[in-house]
């Protein structure tokens, strides 16, 4: 009882084992490829596109850019901009009472006229932050008139593709890295610290979850790690954060030097705001590459002063408005996520085992994965691995489809061979074996002279050779034919009721079935069946069923005088029955023929019965429901087999 379920379980385990091994190998290869850094560029590209397609954000009124553009340079008539012009600009801006001013112009070298005045303005102003560069080899000194607390560095670090996605907030002093008192802070961090302290009374502190992180109130800035997100073994010196750029055509209010000088501003635009003064002239080439912002005037580029505005805005809006900061999972969670998506196509392939179903499910799964990556980033600022999961989904489904297709092809070949064996056995059973059984019966009773025995054996030899030749022709010709035990060849394209009649007539005329010759009353009737309900293979098996039933009467129905063979339609079912009034069933064992009849009934979703009738005799009856889709389904199976055989699969 338990043997068959156990065999099924073992078979499924073997399939799972065979399918899981290449799938697991692919997961490991994908993880190795990611660890090697080969997927960095794809993951960066996807991150940029996710950030770029976010909904547009309103202008951040808290940060204003005062850009010295080409027109301003032309009107001044000189570059670098003289210090006197910078002094005039700062004094004008100060009249609007801004919260803090960031001067994103290097002032390590005086540019006359006006250097002394600029020195005094910078020295006497409490809310001005100047800039320097602290990283070698591009080190640039800060303005001499500013204390170190009023200087922020503007060093930025590109990724390997030349684009900027990170911002360096703090770095140890290259000249004295072991002295924390000499640590250097960026321009954006200085501006955010000054603004939050002045406007919100929030000060900078060490982190709680990570003591080395920077914290403002309850907002802790996530530290960039060397393997954060899609990065692999990236320099994470100092304290860095990932850039969560503002999106939209106008991210900040941008004013020109001319606008300020000519009072073409609304005082509310500048009062209590962060003002960043910098160059917005393309000839100066203070440019930063990024693909994460939509609606850029410069293709894939923003001015350096805007890059610092994004970093400043990111910090203060995270503190004030809880705007998400970009963060990532730990390595363990990321690779668990990748493994889960890796096992998904293995499971899908096992249960679906259909190329088109797998492609549909993988397409939907890929869309869900991409959507999850986008929504996680949009709502929580969480950058999760999408590219590795997509890679595993696409490649794994190809591997799984190939494996399960091979498994189905192998299974189909085995089934085809099994059917060929059964078909051959049926032909032999209904022909040569009947001759052999007749000869053996006469030998046992010693009723057969030697000459007749020789004739029987010669007939047997001839029948076997005929069957061999027939099987060869059938295999080579692709004709829809069936050889009966009598030697008659049937064209299976004929209507099935005509085929039944030919089987009936040919079998009853056989001389080797001794009990058929004694039958005196013969009743037969075969109602036609529309060809839409049957295919060639079913016709073949039904004809063999009828021949087998008639042969059994000829071999075993001793004393039979009457035979009734009926094929009729009732209640959308077809019944094919063979009844005799012979001696009846003498054996309780199930013969090979009976097993084949039951298998046929199972394939037809019908029933088969072989039972005695009163007062004596035997009834063999096969009943099945007529279904249109049955034929179509079997036709598709046959077409698939033919195609596979043509392809040599």
Residue pairs with C-beta under 8 A, 6 or more apart in sequence:
15 350
15 407
16 350
18 403
18 407
19 346
19 349
19 350
19 400
19 403
19 404
20 346
22 399
22 400
22 403
23 342
23 343
23 345
23 346
23 349
23 396
23 399
23 400
24 342
24 346
26 342
26 392
26 395
26 396
26 399
27 338
27 339
27 342
27 343
27 392
27 396
30 338
30 342
30 388
30 391
30 392
30 395
31 335
31 338
31 339
31 388
33 39
34 232
34 338
34 385
34 388
35 232
36 232
37 232
37 233
39 230
39 387
39 388
39 391
40 160
40 230
40 231
40 232
41 160
41 161
42 230
42 387
43 229
43 230
43 385
43 386
43 387
44 159
44 161
44 163
44 165
44 230
45 291
46 373
46 386
46 387
47 165
47 229
47 230
47 292
47 377
47 383
48 163
48 165
48 290
48 291
48 292
49 291
50 373
50 374
50 377
50 378
51 244
51 245
51 247
51 292
51 293
51 377
52 247
52 291
52 292
52 293
52 294
53 294
53 374
54 247
54 377
54 378
55 247
56 247
56 248
56 249
56 294
56 295
57 246
57 247
57 248
57 251
58 248
59 248
59 250
59 251
59 252
59 253
60 246
60 251
60 252
60 313
60 317
61 253
61 269
61 273
62 195
62 273
62 274
62 313
62 316
62 317
63 252
63 273
63 274
63 276
63 309
63 312
63 313
63 316
64 98
64 252
64 253
64 254
64 255
64 269
64 270
64 273
64 274
64 275
64 276
65 252
65 253
65 254
65 255
65 276
65 278
65 280
65 305
65 306
65 309
66 89
66 93
66 254
66 255
66 256
66 257
66 260
66 275
66 276
66 277
66 278
67 254
67 255
67 256
67 257
67 278
67 279
67 280
67 303
67 305
68 81
68 105
68 256
68 257
68 277
68 278
68 279
68 280
68 281
69 256
69 257
69 280
69 281
70 281
70 282
70 283
71 256
71 258
72 81
72 256
72 257
72 258
72 281
73 79
73 81
73 281
73 283
75 258
76 82
76 85
79 284
80 111
81 105
81 111
82 111
82 112
82 113
82 114
83 107
83 110
83 111
83 112
83 113
83 114
83 115
83 117
83 118
84 113
84 114
84 117
84 118
85 114
85 257
86 103
86 105
86 107
86 114
86 118
86 277
87 114
87 117
87 118
87 121
88 261
89 257
89 260
89 261
89 277
90 101
90 103
90 121
90 125
90 128
90 277
91 121
92 260
92 261
93 101
93 260
93 270
93 275
93 277
94 101
94 125
96 265
96 267
96 269
96 270
96 271
97 270
97 271
97 272
98 127
98 270
98 271
98 272
98 273
98 274
98 275
99 127
99 194
99 195
99 198
99 199
99 272
99 273
99 274
100 127
100 128
100 129
100 191
100 194
100 195
100 198
100 274
100 275
101 125
101 127
101 128
101 129
101 275
101 276
101 277
102 128
102 129
102 131
102 152
102 187
102 190
102 191
102 274
102 275
102 276
102 277
102 308
102 312
103 122
103 128
103 129
103 130
103 131
103 143
103 277
104 131
104 154
104 187
104 276
104 277
104 278
104 279
104 304
104 305
104 308
105 131
105 277
105 278
105 279
106 131
106 132
106 140
107 118
107 122
107 130
107 142
107 143
108 132
108 140
108 141
108 142
108 143
108 144
110 118
118 143
118 145
119 143
119 144
119 145
120 145
121 128
122 128
122 130
122 143
122 145
122 146
123 145
123 146
127 194
127 198
128 146
128 150
129 150
129 151
129 152
129 187
129 190
129 191
129 194
130 142
130 143
130 146
130 150
130 151
130 152
131 142
131 151
131 152
131 153
131 154
131 187
132 139
132 140
132 141
132 142
132 151
132 152
132 153
132 154
133 139
133 140
133 153
133 154
133 155
134 153
134 155
134 171
134 173
134 174
134 184
135 153
135 155
135 171
135 174
136 174
138 155
139 174
142 148
142 151
143 151
150 190
151 190
152 185
152 186
152 187
152 188
152 189
152 190
152 191
153 168
153 171
153 184
153 185
153 186
153 187
154 186
154 187
154 304
154 308
155 168
155 171
155 186
156 164
156 167
156 168
156 288
156 304
156 307
157 164
157 166
157 168
157 235
157 240
158 164
158 289
159 165
159 166
159 234
162 289
163 289
163 290
163 291
164 243
164 288
164 289
164 290
164 307
165 242
165 243
165 290
165 292
166 224
166 240
166 241
166 242
166 243
167 186
167 188
167 240
167 241
167 242
167 243
167 311
167 314
168 186
168 238
168 239
168 240
169 185
169 186
169 188
169 189
169 214
169 221
169 238
169 239
169 240
169 241
170 183
170 184
170 185
170 186
170 189
170 214
170 238
170 239
171 183
171 184
171 237
171 238
171 239
172 178
172 180
172 182
172 183
172 184
172 237
172 238
173 179
173 182
173 183
173 184
175 182
176 182
185 193
186 311
187 308
187 312
188 308
188 311
188 312
188 315
189 204
189 214
189 315
191 274
191 276
191 308
191 312
192 216
192 274
192 312
192 315
192 316
192 319
193 203
193 204
193 216
195 274
195 312
195 316
196 202
196 203
196 204
196 216
196 316
196 319
196 320
197 203
197 204
199 272
200 319
200 320
202 216
202 217
202 319
203 216
204 214
204 215
204 216
205 214
205 215
205 216
206 212
206 213
206 214
206 215
207 213
207 214
207 215
207 220
207 221
208 215
208 220
209 220
210 220
210 223
212 223
212 239
213 220
213 221
213 222
213 223
213 239
214 220
214 221
214 239
215 221
216 315
216 319
217 319
219 318
219 319
219 322
219 325
221 239
221 241
221 315
221 318
221 325
222 241
222 242
222 325
222 326
222 327
222 328
223 236
223 239
223 240
223 241
224 231
224 236
224 240
224 241
224 242
225 231
225 236
225 328
226 232
226 233
226 234
226 235
226 236
227 233
227 234
227 331
228 234
228 236
228 242
228 328
228 383
229 242
229 328
229 383
229 385
230 383
230 385
230 387
241 311
241 314
241 325
241 326
242 325
242 326
242 327
242 328
242 383
243 290
243 292
243 310
243 311
243 314
243 326
244 314
244 323
244 324
244 325
244 326
244 381
245 251
245 290
245 292
245 293
245 310
245 314
246 252
246 293
246 310
246 313
246 314
247 293
247 294
248 294
248 295
249 294
249 295
250 295
251 293
251 306
251 309
251 310
251 313
252 306
252 309
252 313
253 269
254 280
255 265
255 269
256 280
258 264
259 265
274 312
274 316
276 305
276 308
276 309
276 312
277 305
278 286
278 303
278 304
278 305
278 308
279 286
279 303
279 304
279 305
280 303
280 305
280 306
282 298
286 303
286 304
286 305
287 298
287 301
287 302
287 303
287 304
288 301
288 302
288 303
288 304
288 306
288 307
289 300
289 301
290 300
290 301
290 302
290 307
291 300
293 302
296 302
302 310
314 323
314 325
317 323
318 324
318 325
324 379
324 380
324 381
324 382
325 381
326 377
326 381
326 383
327 381
327 382
327 383
328 334
328 382
328 383
328 384
329 337
329 382
329 384
334 384
334 385
337 384
337 385
337 389
338 385
338 388
338 389
338 392
341 365
341 369
341 388
341 389
341 392
341 393
342 389
342 392
342 396
344 365
344 393
345 358
345 362
345 365
345 392
345 393
345 396
345 397
345 400
346 396
346 400
348 358
348 361
348 362
348 365
348 397
348 400
349 358
349 396
349 397
349 400
349 401
349 403
349 404
350 400
350 404
352 358
352 361
353 404
353 407
353 408
355 401
355 405
358 397
358 400
358 401
359 397
362 393
362 394
362 397
365 393
366 390
366 393
366 394
369 386
369 389
369 390
369 393
370 386
370 390
372 384
372 386
373 384
373 386
376 382
376 383
376 384
377 383
377 384
409 644
409 649
412 640
412 641
412 644
416 641
419 537
422 596
423 540
423 544
424 467
424 471
425 592
426 544
426 547
426 548
426 596
427 467
427 470
427 471
427 483
427 485
428 464
428 467
429 485
429 548
429 551
429 592
429 593
430 484
430 485
430 544
430 547
430 548
430 551
431 463
431 467
431 484
431 485
431 486
431 487
432 460
432 463
432 464
432 467
434 485
434 510
434 512
434 513
434 551
434 554
434 555
435 456
435 459
435 460
435 463
435 512
436 460
437 555
438 456
438 512
438 513
438 514
439 448
439 453
439 456
439 457
439 460
442 448
442 452
442 453
442 456
443 453
448 456
459 512
463 485
463 487
466 483
466 487
467 483
470 483
470 489
473 479
474 481
474 483
480 491
480 492
480 493
480 536
481 489
481 490
481 491
481 492
482 489
482 490
482 492
482 539
482 540
482 543
482 544
483 489
483 490
484 490
484 503
484 506
484 507
484 543
484 547
485 507
485 510
485 547
485 551
486 506
486 507
486 509
486 510
488 502
488 506
490 499
490 502
490 503
490 543
492 499
492 536
492 539
492 540
492 543
493 536
495 528
495 529
495 531
496 526
496 528
496 529
496 531
496 534
496 539
496 542
497 526
497 527
497 528
497 529
497 567
499 539
499 542
499 543
500 526
500 542
500 543
500 546
500 565
500 567
500 576
501 524
501 526
503 543
503 546
503 547
503 550
504 524
504 526
504 546
504 550
504 565
507 513
507 516
507 546
507 547
507 550
507 551
507 554
508 516
508 519
508 522
508 550
508 563
510 516
510 554
511 517
512 554
513 550
513 551
513 553
513 554
513 555
514 554
514 555
515 553
515 554
515 555
515 556
515 557
515 558
515 559
515 560
515 582
516 550
516 553
516 554
518 559
518 560
518 561
519 553
519 560
519 561
519 562
519 563
519 580
520 561
520 562
521 561
521 562
521 563
522 562
522 563
523 562
523 563
523 564
523 565
523 566
524 564
524 565
524 566
525 565
525 566
525 567
525 568
526 565
526 566
526 567
527 567
527 568
527 569
527 574
529 569
529 574
529 626
530 626
531 631
532 628
532 631
533 574
533 626
533 627
533 628
533 630
533 631
534 542
534 631
535 631
535 634
535 635
535 638
536 638
537 634
537 638
538 604
538 631
538 634
541 600
542 576
542 600
542 622
544 596
545 576
545 596
545 597
545 600
545 622
546 565
546 576
546 578
548 593
548 596
548 597
549 578
549 620
550 565
550 578
552 593
552 618
552 620
553 560
553 563
553 578
553 580
553 582
553 618
556 582
556 583
556 586
557 580
557 582
557 583
557 617
557 618
558 582
558 583
559 581
559 582
559 583
560 580
560 581
560 582
560 583
560 617
561 581
562 580
562 581
563 578
563 579
563 580
564 577
564 578
564 579
564 580
565 577
565 578
565 579
566 575
566 576
566 577
566 579
567 574
567 575
567 576
567 577
568 574
568 575
569 626
572 625
572 626
573 606
573 623
573 624
573 625
573 626
574 623
574 624
574 626
575 621
575 622
575 623
576 621
576 622
576 623
577 619
577 620
577 621
577 622
578 619
578 620
578 621
579 613
579 617
579 618
579 619
579 620
580 617
580 618
581 613
581 616
581 617
582 616
582 617
582 618
583 616
584 612
584 616
584 617
584 618
585 610
585 611
585 612
585 618
594 608
594 610
597 608
597 610
597 620
597 622
598 608
600 608
600 622
601 607
601 608
601 622
601 623
601 624
604 622
604 624
604 625
604 630
605 624
605 625
605 627
605 630
606 622
606 623
606 624
606 625
607 622
607 623
607 624
608 620
608 621
608 622
608 623
609 619
609 620
609 621
610 618
610 619
610 620
610 621
611 618
611 619
612 618
612 619
613 619
